[in-house]
Amino acid sequence: MSAKHLVPILVLAAGAITAVYAMRHPAAEEALPAAEGEIPRIVIVAKREHAADQRH
């Protein structure tokens, strides 16, 4: 089998595999909410110190 015939066969096979895989898990009809209710937030409050600012 020459490369001239092998390339289209591989392209068709890859397309068929992709189509079958895409049909296994169809997308939801409506977008799902990322989170319900309040989103917890973490706030870290600390004094910033830089090594250049420290003078002994």
SEGUVEX-28991 format. One record per residue: x, y, z of N, C-alpha, C in turn; residue number from 1; residue in one letter. Coordinates in steps of 0.02 Angstrom, whole numbers, plus 50000, padded with zeros to 5 digits. Example, Ala and Ser with C-alpha at 12.3 -4.5 7.8 and 13.67 -1.06 7.14 Angstrom:
2
<pt n_east="50660" n_north="49716" n_up="50390" ca_east="50615" ca_north="49775" ca_up="50390" c_east="50660" c_north="49835" c_up="50390" nutor="1" rolo="A"/>
<pt n_east="50642" n_north="49888" n_up="50354" ca_east="50684" ca_north="49947" ca_up="50357" c_east="50645" c_north="50002" c_up="50394" nutor="2" rolo="S"/>
END
This chain:
56
<pt n_east="50043" n_north="49941" n_up="50000" ca_east="50000" ca_north="50000" ca_up="50000" c_east="50045" c_north="50062" c_up="50000" nutor="1" rolo="M"/>
<pt n_east="50032" n_north="50106" n_up="49955" ca_east="50074" ca_north="50165" ca_up="49950" c_east="50051" c_north="50220" c_up="49998" nutor="2" rolo="S"/>
<pt n_east="50095" n_north="50269" n_up="50009" ca_east="50079" ca_north="50324" ca_up="50054" c_east="50020" c_north="50364" c_up="50028" nutor="3" rolo="A"/>
<pt n_east="50011" n_north="50364" n_up="49961" ca_east="49956" ca_north="50401" ca_up="49931" c_east="49888" c_north="50373" c_up="49954" nutor="4" rolo="K"/>
<pt n_east="49884" n_north="50308" n_up="49967" ca_east="49822" ca_north="50278" ca_up="49991" c_east="49819" c_north="50275" c_up="50068" nutor="5" rolo="H"/>
<pt n_east="49876" n_north="50271" n_up="50099" ca_east="49878" ca_north="50264" ca_up="50171" c_east="49856" c_north="50327" c_up="50208" nutor="6" rolo="L"/>
<pt n_east="49875" n_north="50385" n_up="50182" ca_east="49859" ca_north="50449" ca_up="50215" c_east="49783" c_north="50460" c_up="50218" nutor="7" rolo="V"/>
<pt n_east="49746" n_north="50454" n_up="50164" ca_east="49673" ca_north="50464" ca_up="50169" c_east="49639" c_north="50412" c_up="50215" nutor="8" rolo="P"/>
<pt n_east="49664" n_north="50352" n_up="50217" ca_east="49635" ca_north="50300" ca_up="50261" c_east="49647" c_north="50320" c_up="50333" nutor="9" rolo="I"/>
<pt n_east="49706" n_north="50343" n_up="50350" ca_east="49720" ca_north="50364" ca_up="50418" c_east="49679" c_north="50425" c_up="50438" nutor="10" rolo="L"/>
<pt n_east="49669" n_north="50472" n_up="50392" ca_east="49628" ca_north="50531" ca_up="50406" c_east="49556" c_north="50511" c_up="50419" nutor="11" rolo="V"/>
<pt n_east="49529" n_north="50466" n_up="50379" ca_east="49460" ca_north="50444" ca_up="50390" c_east="49453" c_north="50406" c_up="50455" nutor="12" rolo="L"/>
<pt n_east="49502" n_north="50364" n_up="50471" ca_east="49500" ca_north="50326" ca_up="50534" c_east="49503" c_north="50374" c_up="50594" nutor="13" rolo="A"/>
<pt n_east="49546" n_north="50424" n_up="50591" ca_east="49551" ca_north="50472" ca_up="50646" c_east="49486" c_north="50511" c_up="50654" nutor="14" rolo="A"/>
<pt n_east="49455" n_north="50530" n_up="50599" ca_east="49391" ca_north="50566" ca_up="50601" c_east="49336" c_north="50523" c_up="50630" nutor="15" rolo="G"/>
<pt n_east="49335" n_north="50459" n_up="50612" ca_east="49283" ca_north="50414" ca_up="50639" c_east="49292" c_north="50403" c_up="50714" nutor="16" rolo="A"/>
<pt n_east="49354" n_north="50394" n_up="50735" ca_east="49368" ca_north="50385" ca_up="50807" c_east="49348" c_north="50448" c_up="50846" nutor="17" rolo="I"/>
<pt n_east="49364" n_north="50506" n_up="50819" ca_east="49346" ca_north="50569" ca_up="50851" c_east="49270" c_north="50577" c_up="50856" nutor="18" rolo="T"/>
<pt n_east="49234" n_north="50560" n_up="50804" ca_east="49161" ca_north="50566" ca_up="50804" c_east="49130" c_north="50519" c_up="50855" nutor="19" rolo="A"/>
<pt n_east="49154" n_north="50458" n_up="50859" ca_east="49128" ca_north="50410" ca_up="50907" c_east="49141" c_north="50434" c_up="50978" nutor="20" rolo="V"/>
<pt n_east="49200" n_north="50458" n_up="50992" ca_east="49217" ca_north="50482" ca_up="51059" c_east="49175" c_north="50543" c_up="51077" nutor="21" rolo="Y"/>
<pt n_east="49163" n_north="50588" n_up="51030" ca_east="49123" ca_north="50648" ca_up="51043" c_east="49051" c_north="50631" c_up="51059" nutor="22" rolo="A"/>
<pt n_east="49025" n_north="50578" n_up="51031" ca_east="48955" ca_north="50558" ca_up="51043" c_east="48946" c_north="50523" c_up="51109" nutor="23" rolo="M"/>
<pt n_east="48998" n_north="50499" n_up="51140" ca_east="48992" ca_north="50463" ca_up="51204" c_east="48970" c_north="50509" c_up="51260" nutor="24" rolo="R"/>
<pt n_east="48995" n_north="50571" n_up="51262" ca_east="48980" ca_north="50618" ca_up="51315" c_east="48954" c_north="50683" c_up="51285" nutor="25" rolo="H"/>
<pt n_east="48890" n_north="50685" n_up="51268" ca_east="48864" ca_north="50747" ca_up="51238" c_east="48864" c_north="50804" c_up="51288" nutor="26" rolo="P"/>
<pt n_east="48868" n_north="50864" n_up="51264" ca_east="48869" ca_north="50924" ca_up="51307" c_east="48801" c_north="50935" c_up="51339" nutor="27" rolo="A"/>
<pt n_east="48801" n_north="50966" n_up="51397" ca_east="48739" ca_north="50981" ca_up="51432" c_east="48700" c_north="51033" c_up="51391" nutor="28" rolo="A"/>
<pt n_east="48634" n_north="51030" n_up="51396" ca_east="48592" ca_north="51077" ca_up="51359" c_east="48599" c_north="51148" c_up="51386" nutor="29" rolo="E"/>
<pt n_east="48605" n_north="51153" n_up="51452" ca_east="48613" ca_north="51219" ca_up="51483" c_east="48679" c_north="51219" c_up="51521" nutor="30" rolo="E"/>
<pt n_east="48708" n_north="51278" n_up="51527" ca_east="48771" ca_north="51283" ca_up="51563" c_east="48757" c_north="51271" c_up="51637" nutor="31" rolo="A"/>
<pt n_east="48802" n_north="51233" n_up="51669" ca_east="48795" ca_north="51219" ca_up="51740" c_east="48827" c_north="51275" c_up="51781" nutor="32" rolo="L"/>
<pt n_east="48797" n_north="51292" n_up="51838" ca_east="48827" ca_north="51345" ca_up="51879" c_east="48894" c_north="51321" c_up="51909" nutor="33" rolo="P"/>
<pt n_east="48941" n_north="51366" n_up="51913" ca_east="49006" ca_north="51349" ca_up="51941" c_east="49000" c_north="51337" c_up="52016" nutor="34" rolo="A"/>
<pt n_east="48961" n_north="51377" n_up="52050" ca_east="48953" ca_north="51370" ca_up="52123" c_east="48886" c_north="51401" c_up="52142" nutor="35" rolo="A"/>
<pt n_east="48856" n_north="51373" n_up="52193" ca_east="48794" ca_north="51402" ca_up="52217" c_east="48806" c_north="51432" c_up="52285" nutor="36" rolo="E"/>
<pt n_east="48775" n_north="51489" n_up="52299" ca_east="48784" ca_north="51522" ca_up="52363" c_east="48846" c_north="51565" c_up="52362" nutor="37" rolo="G"/>
<pt n_east="48867" n_north="51583" n_up="52423" ca_east="48925" ca_north="51626" ca_up="52429" c_east="48989" c_north="51587" c_up="52416" nutor="38" rolo="E"/>
<pt n_east="49037" n_north="51621" n_up="52387" ca_east="49102" ca_north="51591" ca_up="52374" c_east="49148" c_north="51610" c_up="52432" nutor="39" rolo="I"/>
<pt n_east="49176" n_north="51561" n_up="52467" ca_east="49221" ca_north="51578" ca_up="52522" c_east="49284" c_north="51612" c_up="52496" nutor="40" rolo="P"/>
<pt n_east="49306" n_north="51663" n_up="52533" ca_east="49365" ca_north="51700" ca_up="52513" c_east="49416" c_north="51698" c_up="52569" nutor="41" rolo="R"/>
<pt n_east="49477" n_north="51688" n_up="52553" ca_east="49531" ca_north="51687" ca_up="52602" c_east="49571" c_north="51751" c_up="52593" nutor="42" rolo="I"/>
<pt n_east="49577" n_north="51789" n_up="52647" ca_east="49614" ca_north="51852" ca_up="52644" c_east="49673" c_north="51845" c_up="52693" nutor="43" rolo="V"/>
<pt n_east="49732" n_north="51854" n_up="52668" ca_east="49792" ca_north="51851" ca_up="52709" c_east="49817" c_north="51922" c_up="52720" nutor="44" rolo="I"/>
<pt n_east="49820" n_north="51942" n_up="52783" ca_east="49843" ca_north="52009" ca_up="52800" c_east="49909" c_north="52002" c_up="52837" nutor="45" rolo="V"/>
<pt n_east="49961" n_north="52031" n_up="52811" ca_east="50026" ca_north="52026" ca_up="52843" c_east="50066" c_north="52088" c_up="52826" nutor="46" rolo="A"/>
<pt n_east="50111" n_north="52107" n_up="52871" ca_east="50155" ca_north="52163" ca_up="52858" c_east="50208" c_north="52142" c_up="52808" nutor="47" rolo="K"/>
<pt n_east="50218" n_north="52183" n_up="52759" ca_east="50268" ca_north="52167" ca_up="52708" c_east="50337" c_north="52191" c_up="52731" nutor="48" rolo="R"/>
<pt n_east="50383" n_north="52147" n_up="52729" ca_east="50452" ca_north="52165" ca_up="52746" c_east="50496" c_north="52141" c_up="52690" nutor="49" rolo="E"/>
<pt n_east="50541" n_north="52184" n_up="52671" ca_east="50589" ca_north="52167" ca_up="52618" c_east="50658" c_north="52164" c_up="52647" nutor="50" rolo="H"/>
<pt n_east="50699" n_north="52121" n_up="52622" ca_east="50768" ca_north="52114" ca_up="52648" c_east="50807" c_north="52178" c_up="52639" nutor="51" rolo="A"/>
<pt n_east="50793" n_north="52217" n_up="52588" ca_east="50830" ca_north="52279" ca_up="52576" c_east="50811" c_north="52333" c_up="52627" nutor="52" rolo="A"/>
<pt n_east="50751" n_north="52329" n_up="52657" ca_east="50729" ca_north="52378" ca_up="52704" c_east="50754" c_north="52365" c_up="52775" nutor="53" rolo="D"/>
<pt n_east="50779" n_north="52306" n_up="52788" ca_east="50802" ca_north="52289" ca_up="52855" c_east="50873" c_north="52316" c_up="52866" nutor="54" rolo="Q"/>
<pt n_east="50879" n_north="52361" n_up="52914" ca_east="50945" ca_north="52389" ca_up="52930" c_east="50959" c_north="52375" c_up="53003" nutor="55" rolo="R"/>
<pt n_east="51014" n_north="52343" n_up="53017" ca_east="51031" ca_north="52325" ca_up="53086" c_east="51082" c_north="52372" c_up="53114" nutor="56" rolo="H"/>
END
